Amino acid sequence: MSCSRRQFIARMGGLIAITSTTGQVVAQTLNINGVRYGMVHDESLCIGCNACMAACREVNKVPAGVSRLTIRRSEPIGVFPDVKYRFFRHSCQHCDNPPCVDVCPTGASYRDAASGIVDVDPSLCVGCQYCIAACPYQVRFIHPENKTADKCDFCRKTNLKQGKQPACVAVCPTKALTFGNLDDPDSDVARLLNQKATYRYKIALGTRPKMYRVPFKFGEVHQ
C-alpha cells in the first residue's frame, strides 16, 4: 500500500504523545521554533462558572449568537443532596493534524508554524464552510459580521500577542486551565502533563489534539 510523504509524517507524528496511567509524557517535536502551544482543562477543578466564556467574548470581540468557547454541563451525577456535575470545555483542539486545514481550498485555514496554533486568515476565507464540515469537534462557525470562518485561536491576535495568557486562562478563578509550550519541559503545562493522568477528546481520529483534560473524578468519561 502506497503512502505519501505527508501521510507518513502525519502517522509518525501520532507517536509523539505517550499516555500512561501515571501521567502524560510529551516529547519534543520538529516544530520550527520549538514552540507548540497547548492547554490543559482540569475537569476536577472546573466549577462551570462561565467566566472563561465571558472573558473570551470580551477580549476577542465575539458577537452575540456565536461563541469560540462553551462549557457544557453533564446530567446530574449522584443522588440529591449529594449531586455533582461534570463540566466539559468545548472549543478548538488546535490539532497537530487538523482536518480543517486539509480541506480548505484557499489556504485560509492553517497551522501556524511558529506556535502550532490552528488559525484562520479572514482575508483568504471565502466562507465555503468546508472546514466547519471537516472539524470532528464542531467548534467552528461563520462570523455573523465578517462572514468568514472563526474559532478559538488561543487569543493569538489579542492577549498572546501582548505577552499575556489567553483570556480564559487568566480569568479562571479555580485555575482549572493551564496554557503553555508543550515542547518546553520546564513550562507549567508540560510539568502538569507529567504529573497527572489526562485524556484527549476523539484521539482515535488521528487529529492529535493539543487540548488535554484531567478527567472528572466522578462518573464516566467519554472520549
N, C-alpha and C positions, 0 to 999 in steps of 0.2 A: 504494500500500500504506500503510495507516494505521500510526501509531506513537504510542504513549502517551508522556506526559511522562517517566515512569520509564524506558521503553526508550530514549528519546532521550538522557537524561542518562547512562545506562549505556554507550551506544555512543560518545558523545563522550568519556567517561572513558577509553576504550581508547586515546586518542591521547596520554594523559599521559606514559607511559613510552616513550622512544625508544631503541632499541638500535642501536649501531654496532659496527664491528669493533674500535674503539679504546677502547670503554668504555661506560658506561651513564649517560645524562643523565636525571635525574629532575626534572620540572617541578613547581612548586607546585600544590597542588590547592585546592579550595574548602572544605576541612575547617574546621570551625568555629573551632578554636583554633590552627590552623596546625601541628598535631601529627599525624603519620601514621607510626606505628612500623612498622619493617620490619627484616629481618635478612638478612645475607649468610653463606652457608656456603661456605667456601673448600675445595673438594674436593682441591685440590693440597696443602693443609696438614693435612687430617684424617688421623689415623692409626688411626681405629677403636678407640680405647681404651675407649669407652663411659662415660667419666667424666661426660659430659653427661647420659646416661640416669640414672645413679645420683644425680646432684645434683638432677635434675628430680623423681625419685621421692621423695627425702628432703624437699626444700623444700615440695613441693606435696602431700605425704602421699598419693601414688598407691598404691593397694593392689596386692598381688601378683595376677598374672594379666592385668593390663591395663597399658597404657603410653601416656603422652602423647607420647613421643618414642622412636624407634628409629633406629639406624644400620645400614643394610643394606650388606653386603659383596658386591661383584661376584664373578663367577667369576675365577679366576687369569688375569692378563694377562701374556703373555710366556712364556718357557721357563725352567725351572729351570736354574741358581740365580737367574737374573735375573727373578723373578716379582714382579708388583705387583698391588695391589688398589685398586679404586675404592670409596670409602665415600659412601653416599647418605643424607642426612638425611630421615627420613620423619616428618613432623609437620604440624600445621595451617599452611596457607599464608597465613592472615589476609587473604583476598581482599578487594579493594575492591568486588567484585561477587559476593558469596558466595551460591551457590545454596542453601546450608543455611538461610540466613535467609529466603529467599523461600518455602520450603515449610513453615516452622514454623507450625503452626496457633494457637499460644498466644502468640507473641512472645518465647518463652524464648530462642531463638537470635537474636542481634542483633549489629550492628556498632556498637561504641561510638563516638559522635560526637566525644568528646574526645580519642581516641587512635587511632582506626581499627582497634582490636583487635576481632576477632570473638570473641564470648564467649557463655556460656550462663548464664541465670538459673535456678538449680535450683528456685526457688520457683514458677516458672511451667511448668517442664518436666513433661510427663505421660508421658514415656518411650515415645512413639509410634514413634520411630526413623525418622521421615521425613527428618530432617537427615542421619542416617547413610547412608540410601539415596541422598540427593541429592549428597553430597560426592564429587566425582570423584577426590579424593586418598585416600579411605578412611582417614581419620585420626581419626574419631570412634568412641566406644564408649559403652556403658551402664555407668556406675559400679556395681560389684557391691554396694556398700553403700547408696548413695543412690538407686539405680535411676533415675538421670537421665542425660542425655547429658553427656559430658565430653570434654575435649581440651586441648591446649596453649593457654594464654592469655597467653603471654609473661611468666608469673609476675605477672600484673596484680594479683592479690589478695595476693601474698606479697612477693617481692623488689622488684618495681617500685613497689609501694605504699610501701615503705620507702626509696625513692630509690636502690635498688641495680640492678645489671644483672640480667637473667634468670639463673637458676641455671646453665643450660647454658653461657652466655657467660662467667660469672665463673670457672668451674672448668676451662675448656678449656686444656690445657697447651701447645698449639701456636698458640693464638689464631686458630683456624680460624673462629670465629664473631664477627661484628661486628653490634651492635644499636644502633638509634637512630632519630631522627626523619628520615624520608626527605625531608620538606619543609624541612629546615634545611640550606642548602648548606654550612654550616660543621661539621656533625656528622660524626663518623667514618664512619658508614655512607654518607652522601651523597658524601663525598670518595672513599671506596673505589670506589663505583659509577662515579665519573667517571674513575678511574684504570685499572680492569680490565674486561676483557670478561666479561660474565656472561650467564646464561640463566635462564629461569623455566620451571618444570615445567608442561606442558599449557597453555601460554599461549593456544593456539589456541581453547580453550573460552571465552574471553572473561571468565574469572573475575578477571583482573588480580591475581594473587598478589603478596604483598609479601615472599615468601621468594625471594631471589636467590641464585644459585650461581656461583661461579668454577669453571669446568669442570676436570675432572681432565685432566692433561697426556697421559695415555696411553689408548688405546682409544677407543671410540665413545661419545658422549654421546647418550642417547635422551631426547627431550623429549616 
